[in-house]
Amino acid sequence: MSELTLTVMRLGFLAVLWLFVIVAVQVIRSDLFGTRVTQRASRRDAGRPQQSAARQAPPQQRQQPAGGRARRNAPTKLVVTEGTLTGTTVALQGQTITLGRAHDSTIVLDDDYASSRHARIYPDRDGQWIVEDLGSTNGTYLDRSRLTTPTPIPLGAPIRIGKTVIELRK
Amino acid sequence: MSSTTNTPTHHTSTIGSIGTPSRRNTELALLVFAVVIPVFAYANVGLAINGQVPSGLLSYGLGLGLLAGIAHLVVRKFAPYADPLLLPLATLLNGLGLVAIWRLDQSKLLQSLPTFVTAAPRQLLYTALGIALFIGVLIFLKDHRVLQRYTYISMFVALVLLILPLVPGLGTDVFGAKIWIKIPGLGTLQPGEFAKIVLAVFFAGYLMVKRDALALASRRFMGLYLPRGRDLGPIVVVWAISILILVFETDLGTSLLFFGMFVIMLYVATERTSWIVFGLLMSAVGAVGVASFEPHIQQRVDAWLDPMREYMLSRQGVVGHSEQAMQALWAFGSGGTLGTGWGQGHSELIRFAANSDFILATFGEELGLAGVMAILLIYGLIVERGVRTALAARDPFGKLLAIGLSGAFALQVFVVAGGVMGLIPLTGMTMPFLAYGGSSVLANWALIGILLRISDTARRPAPSPAPNPDAEMTQVVRP
């Protein structure tokens, strides 16, 4: 083997190895340079129903999934904003989300104030998301009021279970 | 008004499964890449040593490709939302390790040693077994939360695995470290590698239950949270166990690995910096204490402080000294920035254990700093995917298990690479996936399998709505 061929192969191999590393990093680029950063609806709007959220909609509209539900302001995800699971996100795709300490809950709460089957969040037939307390010991709070009946969830309104706070976002 | 101008007041970055695509095709593309690179390296070694493309190229490439392909298909079927990077990264490291082992098999110097065995075919067999184990984990472990039920059984199994090498007749003493057991007719096994995974399961299950007591019941003293005595119990027990391993099995690496893994998981579970301070203090006390009266460890420390003296003593024929450490440093040095090229270095001068504990020196010499950095980055990416899996997991047990496994993996890479490069005293551990050794390859493939299972659960979109009779009956009251 000529010296030149071996040198070319040596440098070529290093180049290929690094190319692999770079491609791998490209795959996880979203992790390294931040995931899609979403704005939290400001607290003041949280309690109000859909109108104020509708005014805020235009800059965020491109995040609306194509071919999604007919409702323009349908939330697309549930975000944990306080508590040990802060930052966890669950996509809302028409499924029922259960919250509690039970291991088979969608979101397993590790919270002394939560019951094993604490609450659930589900869409009704119009696609409106509803939160329902499942007879928990310490209660589920939407904004400041304790839930007694299944209640529709306004966008960005905090739902408090023990030390955990979750909200629905677009 | 701020509400109409829409000023962002608070940012939160979101992690997790927002309509995450399964990314299996990305994995396949990377996997093809990860098989092609070792095949290229294999051809390169053959051309450099014999001047011709090695005859086994096709079968070797097909063999590795077939194994990777089967693993990919199983992931596609049983863990469709799993992380796309872990499998290709592990495959690439395993493939490169095979090439380096085959390259050292070709060395005339190593062939003349009495301990020589042709290692590459065996390593290929171990890889096949490792991938079979990986597939087994993915198929039979449907949900990682099942492991939570076996918390205390795991503790028991881990202790048994650790004690096995000390059982007379079963354990074998290989070059000063009693970490192997002999299975008649099958060869030797290093139970410590498997204990790593089982122990992570125990720690995750235990800490999930006890973490509030560990985090909250503490007194504040000089800016540190001091835990209560009864909460300190388990950490002292683990510390004592790792010290005992160190004393009776003279295995510095494994005891460091277990204790480090426990401290990492304790910190993640409780978010208390004081545990890290405690952990570092206790490991320092333990290491200094053991090193001062255990001659084997003492000798390792001496060799680390002055490898040249060790080399000279070995050259003079003094029994019990080894020139490996110095030869490894020379290998790294002669590699320089870009290396000598595959098959053109002289890392066989390390002689014994050149293809296991010291395999990184071969990469350092033949691929140079550029190659070693790339390999360390690949290890870093595996750890990053593990930590990312822990972040995305929605249950505390999965989080702790993922962080424990990736932390153990990272510690092992640090302990081995640091030892070979002379940063810390040398310990008898293997570089995950690269080094020759059946137990290590099998255990690490199982580890990757469990990480893939956790990441599949974490990234999987929640199940489709189940028909719910209650919902029909519920009367919705709109405000």
Interface residues (C-beta under 8 A of the other chain):
Chain A: M1 T5 L6 T7 M9 R10 L11 G12 F13 L14 V16 L17 W18 F20 V21 V23 A24 V25 V27 I28 D31 G34 T35 R36 V37 T38 Q39 R40 S42 R44 D45 P49 S52 R55 Q56 P59 P65 T76 K77 V79 T81 T84 L85 G87 T88 T89 V90 A91 Q93 G94 Q95 T96 I97 H103 T106 I107 V108 D110 D112 Y122 P123 D124 Q128 I130 E132 T149 P150 T151 P152
Chain B: S2 S3 T4 N6 T7 P8 T9 H10 H11 T12 S13 T14 I15 G16 S17 I18 G19 T20 R23 T26 L30 F33 A34 V36 I37 F40 A41 N44 L47 A48 G51 P84 L85 P88 L89 L92 R145 Q148 M208 D212 L338 G339 T340 G341 W342 Q344 L367 G368 A370 G371 A374 L377 I378 L381 E384 R385 R388 L391 A392 R394 D395 P396 P461 A462 P463 S464 P465 A466 N468 A471 T474 Q475 V476 V477 R478 P479
